[in-house]
């Protein structure tokens, strides 16, 4: 067997094999643990810096778009000021008189609250007096705008109590989209209330729903607490979460509530059932006015759809009502330690999949399944208003798996390079590849387990080698012998055999190991390859002899014994030295065939086989029967045949 095995076994025994892990597929989990720690730690650091936030927000938008549409909120009605309304009244901004008439008509139908999402800090005649009268209605809630400084601020209409004024500012995420609702904002020593909060709590007051401020200074109504948004809630990492913010739970893209146009209101063409007991919001939806904002619904296949501000306020109002009256609508989040654990777990999943699976198709399939499970679970919680990280665990899954695969591939490439270099010196490429593929079983526990196989054995010997050694210096003999053995090794490798050992001037080669050949066809193929190998060695010998004679070196004659039968193969030796052994009577018979009838050497290379090998040759070779001969050390005679050559086709 190749020196490779002896080298490996020796290193196993003396503990000096630095590359020992190359010969085991799972030597330990230290590399995997290191990969897991590095990838997870790096991702957590990148996430903490906020670099993954844009991707996480895009994932949030996708899940918002994938949710089923719950339909319009029956507690709201939106009065839209459309392009057709502006053209109908031939003026923008609309006059105070038109707006006053619309408020009066809506108030006549007995709504719970009327929200005016239109700036009215200065008069727009005609009709300012009429508008001032309508704004005195306690059900009417006008707006103010805070802006970023005192220069941006827009005052509400005069003489309106603060408790009926709400600011309509919207909070933009870093990518310019509206995903949050600012419920309260500080203004010096006072706290200002948002437009949506004014409308929602006017409705709740009509339902006799009490509210209070908790110890954490959070709003609680009907046992529903409006928890403040943290800078790192859900997929956020570095947002400005000052004041009192909650995450917006969009109802739908364009079906937040039923709507009518301003013209329909003024012309009294609105069904009273749409108004009575409802919250009515009046706002502009005309595109030319540009009261439009990006939302999670903006980036869709159908284009960049923008949402009018009045619809965003309607969304926020609907969310507050749903949270208090229906027990849903508010998002919840995990604590930071839970999110870290979540990411670490998926990183471990990716690493384990890559570490345990050898076949790339299996790994890809399971990685897709794992990724699908991750998204499915995250989306399921999202449907329950739970926003947990998606992008970091997905990246942890893929990156850890990718790094582990890359590590294993590089490790395998280095292993294979070493193994193939060692094996390739004494085996054929086919055998070397087979050994590499079966390395898990071959080197389990550092040993090749003993196994019984049917193989074909070749034993060779030189005639008169002792005389040659007597006449020539040792260095000349060694050089000459190496040329001879090298030629034999080349032929053995070319015929997919394995050289087990060189015995001075002889060689023991085996066909059918170390990968067991179990079928009759495979065993027969090994026998034919062995005989072909011997014939090819015989055909090379005359040319080699002539070359040696020309150089003043002795010529060679050799004998070959070939036998096919059962042998035991596996590790031999102790703790200080191990080698691959081939044991069995078949080896003895091959040896006896080689030395049988030494005087009958009619040509340069004599090849003898037994009947057990002849049975596998399928009449492909010319043979000469030598009859039943006694072999040294054996009681029973053996039918011996001499190989003359290949049969001509």
HUKAQUI-V125348 format. One record per residue. N is the residue number from 1. PHI is phi as a letter, one per 20 degrees, with the letter a starting at -180 (* if undefined). BURIAL is 1 if it has 16 or more other ideal C-beta (glycine too) atoms within 10 Angstrom, else 0. D_CENTER is the distance of its C-alpha to the mean C-alpha in Angstrom with 2 decimals. Layout:
# HUKAQUI-V125348
N:PHI:BURIAL:D_CENTER, N:PHI:BURIAL:D_CENTER
This chain:
# HUKAQUI-V125348
1:*:1:41.34, 2:g:1:39.73, 3:f:1:40.29, 4:g:1:36.55, 5:f:1:36.61, 6:f:1:39.63, 7:f:0:38.04, 8:f:1:34.93, 9:f:1:37.11, 10:f:1:39.38, 11:f:1:36.59, 12:f:1:35.36, 13:f:1:38.93, 14:e:0:39.85, 15:m:0:36.62, 16:d:0:36.54, 17:e:1:33.48, 18:f:0:31.21, 19:e:0:28.75, 20:g:0:28.79, 21:f:0:25.08, 22:f:1:24.63, 23:d:1:26.03, 24:c:0:23.89, 25:f:0:20.28, 26:c:0:19.73, 27:f:0:22.63, 28:a:0:21.52, 29:d:0:18.76, 30:f:0:20.09, 31:f:1:17.71, 32:f:1:14.68, 33:f:0:16.68, 34:f:0:17.49, 35:g:1:13.97, 36:f:1:13.21, 37:f:0:16.50, 38:f:0:16.25, 39:f:1:12.90, 40:f:1:13.95, 41:f:0:17.45, 42:f:0:16.77, 43:f:1:14.81, 44:f:1:17.63, 45:f:0:20.14, 46:f:0:18.83, 47:f:1:18.71, 48:f:0:22.19, 49:f:0:23.51, 50:n:1:22.56, 51:f:0:20.48, 52:e:1:17.72, 53:g:1:20.52, 54:g:0:20.93, 55:f:0:17.40, 56:f:1:17.90, 57:f:1:21.27, 58:f:1:20.05, 59:f:1:17.71, 60:g:1:20.90, 61:f:1:22.88, 62:f:1:20.62, 63:f:1:20.94, 64:f:1:24.65, 65:f:1:25.03, 66:f:0:23.32, 67:f:0:25.65, 68:f:0:28.71, 69:f:0:31.92, 70:f:0:34.22, 71:n:0:37.24, 72:f:1:39.85, 73:f:1:41.09, 74:f:0:44.61, 75:e:1:45.93, 76:c:1:45.66, 77:c:1:47.37, 78:d:1:46.69, 79:e:1:49.59, 80:e:1:48.23, 81:d:1:50.22, 82:e:1:49.17, 83:g:0:50.28, 84:f:0:52.91, 85:f:1:54.27, 86:f:1:54.69, 87:f:0:56.48, 88:f:0:58.59, 89:e:1:59.84, 90:l:0:60.02, 91:a:0:59.00, 92:b:1:56.10, 93:f:1:55.92, 94:f:1:57.59, 95:f:1:60.93, 96:f:1:61.39, 97:f:1:63.64, 98:f:1:60.96, 99:f:1:58.54, 100:f:1:61.36, 101:f:1:62.21, 102:f:1:58.60, 103:f:1:58.40, 104:f:1:61.74, 105:f:1:60.77, 106:f:1:57.56, 107:f:1:59.46, 108:f:0:62.02, 109:e:1:59.39, 110:m:0:58.69, 111:f:1:55.09, 112:e:1:53.81, 113:b:1:52.74, 114:c:1:52.79, 115:d:1:50.36, 116:d:1:51.43, 117:e:1:48.48, 118:c:1:50.95, 119:f:1:52.34, 120:c:1:56.11, 121:e:0:57.25, 122:c:0:60.13, 123:f:0:62.44, 124:c:1:61.93, 125:f:0:65.34, 126:e:0:66.79, 127:o:1:66.14, 128:f:1:65.14, 129:f:0:67.67, 130:f:1:66.40, 131:f:1:62.80, 132:f:1:63.97, 133:f:0:65.63, 134:f:1:62.55, 135:f:1:60.38, 136:f:0:62.66, 137:f:0:61.32, 138:f:0:59.41, 139:e:1:56.71, 140:e:1:55.87, 141:c:1:53.14, 142:e:1:53.08, 143:c:1:50.54, 144:c:1:50.51, 145:c:0:48.04, 146:e:1:47.21, 147:m:0:45.44, 148:e:0:44.48, 149:b:0:48.05, 150:f:0:51.58, 151:f:0:52.11, 152:e:0:49.41, 153:f:0:50.69, 154:d:0:52.36, 155:f:0:54.91, 156:f:1:55.27, 157:g:1:58.48, 158:f:0:61.47, 159:m:0:62.91, 160:d:1:59.74, 161:f:0:59.03, 162:g:0:55.86, 163:f:0:54.68, 164:d:1:54.40, 165:d:1:52.57, 166:c:1:48.80, 167:e:1:46.80, 168:d:1:44.48, 169:f:1:42.27, 170:d:1:38.56, 171:e:1:35.79, 172:d:0:33.40, 173:f:1:29.89, 174:g:0:29.08, 175:e:0:27.92, 176:n:0:31.27, 177:d:1:30.28, 178:e:1:32.04, 179:c:1:29.91, 180:c:1:32.36, 181:d:1:35.92, 182:e:1:38.44, 183:e:1:40.76, 184:c:1:43.19, 185:b:1:44.05, 186:f:0:46.60, 187:b:0:49.68, 188:m:0:51.82, 189:e:0:53.25, 190:d:0:52.22, 191:d:0:49.02, 192:e:1:48.46, 193:d:1:46.86, 194:f:1:44.58, 195:g:1:45.87, 196:f:1:43.50, 197:f:1:44.48, 198:g:1:48.15, 199:f:1:47.79, 200:f:1:45.60, 201:f:1:47.84, 202:f:1:50.93, 203:f:1:49.64, 204:f:1:48.81, 205:f:0:52.27, 206:f:0:53.80, 207:e:0:52.04, 208:m:0:53.39, 209:e:0:49.97, 210:e:0:50.44, 211:c:0:48.09, 212:b:0:48.06, 213:d:0:46.40, 214:f:0:44.60, 215:f:0:44.91, 216:e:0:41.72, 217:m:0:43.49, 218:d:0:41.30, 219:f:1:42.70, 220:c:1:43.07, 221:c:1:44.48, 222:l:0:44.87, 223:m:0:42.67, 224:d:1:39.84, 225:d:0:38.88, 226:e:1:37.51, 227:f:1:35.26, 228:f:1:35.07, 229:f:1:31.87, 230:e:0:30.65, 231:f:0:29.33, 232:d:1:25.92, 233:f:1:25.89, 234:l:1:22.64, 235:e:1:20.77, 236:f:1:23.86, 237:c:1:24.33, 238:b:0:27.49, 239:e:1:29.56, 240:e:0:33.28, 241:d:1:33.76, 242:f:0:37.47, 243:m:1:40.10, 244:c:1:38.93, 245:c:1:35.82, 246:c:1:33.68, 247:f:1:30.64, 248:f:1:31.87, 249:d:1:30.93, 250:f:1:31.67, 251:f:1:33.46, 252:a:1:32.83, 253:f:1:33.09, 254:c:0:36.69, 255:c:0:37.89, 256:f:1:38.31, 257:b:1:41.94, 258:f:0:44.81, 259:c:1:46.60, 260:c:1:50.00, 261:e:1:51.47, 262:f:1:54.07, 263:f:1:56.58, 264:f:1:56.24, 265:f:1:56.93, 266:f:1:59.95, 267:e:0:61.36, 268:l:0:60.90, 269:d:0:58.67, 270:d:1:56.16, 271:f:0:56.08, 272:g:0:57.27, 273:f:0:54.74, 274:f:1:51.92, 275:d:1:53.50, 276:f:0:55.28, 277:m:0:53.55, 278:d:1:50.52, 279:e:1:49.10, 280:d:1:49.87, 281:d:1:48.16, 282:d:1:49.87, 283:b:1:47.86, 284:e:1:47.32, 285:d:1:44.80, 286:f:1:46.49, 287:f:0:44.18, 288:f:0:47.00, 289:f:1:47.40, 290:m:0:43.84, 291:e:1:43.12, 292:c:1:39.51, 293:b:1:36.17, 294:f:1:32.48, 295:c:1:30.57, 296:g:1:27.14, 297:e:1:28.64, 298:f:1:29.60, 299:e:1:26.59, 300:c:0:26.52, 301:f:0:26.75, 302:e:0:30.52, 303:p:0:30.94, 304:e:0:31.34, 305:e:0:33.31, 306:d:0:35.19, 307:d:1:36.68, 308:f:1:40.30, 309:g:1:40.95, 310:f:1:42.99, 311:f:1:40.04, 312:f:1:37.91, 313:f:1:40.84, 314:f:1:41.12, 315:f:1:37.45, 316:f:1:38.06, 317:f:1:41.28, 318:f:1:39.71, 319:f:1:36.95, 320:f:1:39.63, 321:f:1:41.65, 322:f:1:38.76, 323:f:1:37.79, 324:f:1:41.40, 325:e:1:42.68, 326:d:0:39.68, 327:m:0:37.60, 328:b:0:34.50, 329:o:1:33.35, 330:e:1:32.42, 331:f:1:28.88, 332:c:0:27.93, 333:c:1:25.40, 334:e:1:24.06, 335:f:0:25.62, 336:f:0:23.96, 337:f:0:23.42, 338:f:0:21.67, 339:f:1:19.23, 340:f:1:18.61, 341:f:0:18.12, 342:g:1:15.73, 343:f:1:13.46, 344:f:1:14.00, 345:f:0:13.23, 346:f:1:9.71, 347:f:1:9.26, 348:f:1:10.94, 349:f:1:8.96, 350:f:1:5.73, 351:f:1:8.58, 352:f:1:10.52, 353:f:1:8.37, 354:f:1:8.16, 355:f:1:11.75, 356:e:0:13.23, 357:d:1:12.21, 358:e:0:14.21, 359:e:0:13.83, 360:f:0:11.23, 361:f:0:11.96, 362:f:0:11.45, 363:f:1:8.00, 364:f:0:7.16, 365:f:0:9.34, 366:f:1:8.17, 367:f:1:4.54, 368:f:0:6.94, 369:f:0:9.35, 370:f:1:7.75, 371:f:1:7.12, 372:f:0:10.60, 373:f:0:12.00, 374:f:1:11.21, 375:f:1:12.90, 376:f:0:15.53, 377:f:0:16.53, 378:f:1:16.72, 379:f:0:18.75, 380:f:0:20.87, 381:f:1:21.88, 382:f:1:22.50, 383:f:0:24.88, 384:e:0:26.61, 385:m:0:26.91, 386:d:0:24.29, 387:d:1:22.22, 388:d:1:19.40, 389:g:1:16.65, 390:d:1:13.73, 391:f:1:12.51, 392:g:1:12.42, 393:f:1:10.39, 394:f:1:7.82, 395:f:1:7.95, 396:f:1:8.19, 397:g:1:5.08, 398:f:1:3.25, 399:f:1:6.66, 400:f:1:7.42, 401:f:1:5.17, 402:f:1:6.58, 403:f:1:9.83, 404:f:1:10.14, 405:f:1:9.83, 406:f:0:12.22, 407:f:1:14.40, 408:f:1:14.71, 409:f:0:15.43, 410:f:0:18.01, 411:f:0:19.40, 412:f:0:19.69, 413:f:0:21.32, 414:f:0:23.76, 415:g:1:24.44, 416:f:1:25.12, 417:f:0:27.30, 418:f:0:29.39, 419:f:1:29.64, 420:f:1:30.50, 421:f:0:33.01, 422:f:1:34.71, 423:f:1:34.58, 424:f:1:35.50, 425:f:0:38.82, 426:c:1:40.08, 427:c:1:38.06, 428:f:1:37.24, 429:g:0:33.86, 430:f:0:33.24, 431:f:1:33.98, 432:f:1:31.95, 433:f:1:28.85, 434:f:1:29.54, 435:f:1:29.96, 436:f:0:26.66, 437:f:0:24.80, 438:d:0:26.74, 439:f:1:26.53, 440:f:0:25.04, 441:f:0:28.19, 442:f:1:30.57, 443:d:1:29.97, 444:f:0:29.29, 445:m:0:31.16, 446:m:1:32.37, 447:c:1:34.69, 448:e:1:35.02, 449:f:0:36.17, 450:f:0:39.45, 451:b:0:39.47, 452:e:0:42.23, 453:c:1:41.88, 454:d:1:44.26, 455:c:1:44.51, 456:d:1:47.07, 457:d:1:48.65, 458:d:1:50.39, 459:c:1:52.88, 460:c:1:54.85, 461:b:1:57.83, 462:e:1:60.15, 463:e:1:63.85, 464:m:0:66.11, 465:f:1:63.43, 466:f:0:65.64, 467:f:0:68.42, 468:f:1:66.07, 469:f:1:64.96, 470:f:0:68.62, 471:e:0:69.64, 472:d:0:66.78, 473:f:0:65.36, 474:g:0:62.08, 475:f:0:60.13, 476:f:0:61.31, 477:f:1:60.52, 478:f:0:56.97, 479:f:0:56.32, 480:f:1:57.88, 481:f:1:56.00, 482:f:0:52.62, 483:f:0:53.29, 484:f:1:54.11, 485:f:1:51.12, 486:f:0:48.73, 487:f:1:49.96, 488:f:1:49.50, 489:f:1:45.96, 490:f:0:45.05, 491:f:1:46.36, 492:f:1:44.66, 493:f:1:41.27, 494:f:0:42.03, 495:d:1:42.77, 496:m:1:39.61, 497:e:1:41.57, 498:c:1:40.98, 499:e:1:43.70, 500:f:1:44.13, 501:a:1:46.84, 502:d:1:49.76, 503:d:0:53.06, 504:m:0:55.24, 505:e:1:56.40, 506:d:1:54.49, 507:b:1:50.96, 508:d:1:49.08, 509:c:1:46.33, 510:c:1:44.36, 511:d:1:42.86, 512:p:1:40.37, 513:c:1:38.50, 514:e:1:36.23, 515:e:1:34.14, 516:g:0:36.48, 517:d:1:38.12, 518:e:0:39.02, 519:e:0:40.42, 520:g:0:44.00, 521:f:0:42.86, 522:f:0:40.67, 523:f:1:43.52, 524:f:1:45.98, 525:f:1:43.80, 526:f:1:43.71, 527:f:1:47.53, 528:f:1:48.03, 529:f:1:45.76, 530:f:1:47.73, 531:f:1:51.05, 532:f:1:49.88, 533:f:1:48.74, 534:f:1:52.23, 535:f:1:53.95, 536:f:1:51.98, 537:f:1:52.86, 538:f:1:56.47, 539:f:0:56.44, 540:e:1:55.30, 541:f:1:57.91, 542:g:0:61.01, 543:f:0:59.55, 544:f:1:58.43, 545:f:1:61.93, 546:f:0:63.59, 547:f:0:61.48, 548:f:1:62.41, 549:f:0:66.07, 550:f:0:66.10, 551:e:0:64.82, 552:n:0:67.37, 553:d:1:64.98, 554:f:1:65.52, 555:e:0:64.21, 556:c:1:62.27, 557:c:1:62.60, 558:c:1:59.97, 559:c:1:59.59, 560:c:1:56.52, 561:d:1:56.04, 562:c:1:53.33, 563:b:1:52.60, 564:d:1:49.97, 565:a:1:49.41, 566:f:0:47.47, 567:b:1:46.31, 568:d:0:44.27, 569:c:1:41.62, 570:q:1:39.71, 571:f:1:40.09, 572:c:1:43.62, 573:p:0:44.87, 574:c:0:44.56, 575:f:0:42.74, 576:e:0:44.23, 577:b:0:43.64, 578:c:1:41.61, 579:b:1:41.77, 580:e:1:40.83, 581:d:1:43.90, 582:c:1:45.23, 583:c:0:47.91, 584:q:1:50.20, 585:f:0:53.47, 586:f:1:51.92, 587:f:1:51.69, 588:f:1:55.35, 589:f:1:56.49, 590:g:1:54.80, 591:f:1:56.56, 592:f:1:59.85, 593:f:1:59.53, 594:f:1:59.10, 595:e:0:62.29, 596:f:1:64.23, 597:l:0:67.54, 598:g:0:67.03, 599:f:0:70.30, 600:e:0:69.07, 601:d:0:67.20, 602:e:0:68.23, 603:b:0:65.64, 604:f:1:63.23, 605:c:1:60.42, 606:d:1:61.11, 607:d:1:58.34, 608:d:1:59.05, 609:c:1:56.97, 610:d:1:57.66, 611:f:0:57.86, 612:f:1:54.46, 613:e:1:52.86, 614:g:1:55.24, 615:f:0:54.03, 616:e:1:50.59, 617:e:1:51.90, 618:l:0:52.59, 619:l:0:55.81, 620:e:0:54.06, 621:c:1:56.21, 622:e:0:59.94, 623:c:1:61.13, 624:c:0:64.41, 625:f:0:65.26, 626:d:0:66.80, 627:n:0:67.48, 628:e:0:66.87, 629:d:1:67.03, 630:f:0:67.03, 631:d:1:64.33, 632:g:0:65.02, 633:n:0:64.05, 634:c:0:63.51, 635:f:0:65.98, 636:e:0:64.86, 637:f:0:65.37, 638:c:1:62.54, 639:f:0:62.81, 640:d:1:62.23, 641:c:1:61.54, 642:d:1:61.53, 643:e:1:59.03, 644:e:0:61.02, 645:q:0:58.30, 646:e:0:56.11, 647:f:0:57.81, 648:f:0:58.37, 649:f:0:56.77
